[in-house]
Amino acid sequence: MKTRLLIIIVFFVIFAGYAKLEVYGHGTGPKFSTGFYRIEDEAFSKTTVSVGESFFINGTLVSLVEKNIQGKMDVRFDYASNESWFVNLLKSNFLCLAQDMCAKPIYVVPNQNHWYMDITSKPDTYVLEGNNIFSYSIKMTSLKGGTYHIHTDPNADISSFRHIGPGQTIIVEGSQDITEGELFEFYIPYAIGFVLMIIGLVLGVVFMYRRKQRKIK
């Protein structure tokens, strides 16, 4: 009985994880969820841009319930470029080791979106009234060349349900130089941490050496 229960639990965990990946990959909610809202008529103004060029995501958010829904219009995306596997390893907080994906596109954490894109949403925050609709427009200005797979994320205040846009691959042509956000929030902190680690290692070696010398005397 215990073995059967364990198998059921493991199956449920695996299925739940798979459903979550499907939601992100295709912008559709789990088949067993009717949902609270949906995205309709979403369109990207361009699929190929140059660094510094803007494009727009326009669509409609449709309420499927009577209650009001609050949220903040946002985006989620993967990013792929010619950055080294080591940089991708650090940017993914070592999670790619478990997935064997250090050389593949990295999932960009929402609070790091500004490393790659300048994003302006209209509206920024919203209240979707029950059984109502509203239109949104998200302006994105590319800061770094590469391949992006972008999904709209209404980021509604419903912890039990999330529905994101169907997604679109955007090619950004041009420089892949380090952006200001990356420099001050990624490279410099890691460089400082590395230097402090080396200093600590050297001081530790010196301390152990002197302690050994005292014992000899």
Secondary structure by P-SEA (a helix, b strand, c coil): caaaaaaaaaaaaaaaaaaaaaaaacccccccccccccccccccccccccccbbbbbbbbbbbcccbbbbbcccccccccccccaaaaaaaaccccccccccccbbbbcccccccccccccccccccccccccbbbbbbbbbccbbbbbbbbbcccccccbbbbccbbbbbbcccccccaaaaaccaaaaaaaaaaaaaaaaaaaaaaaaaaaaaac
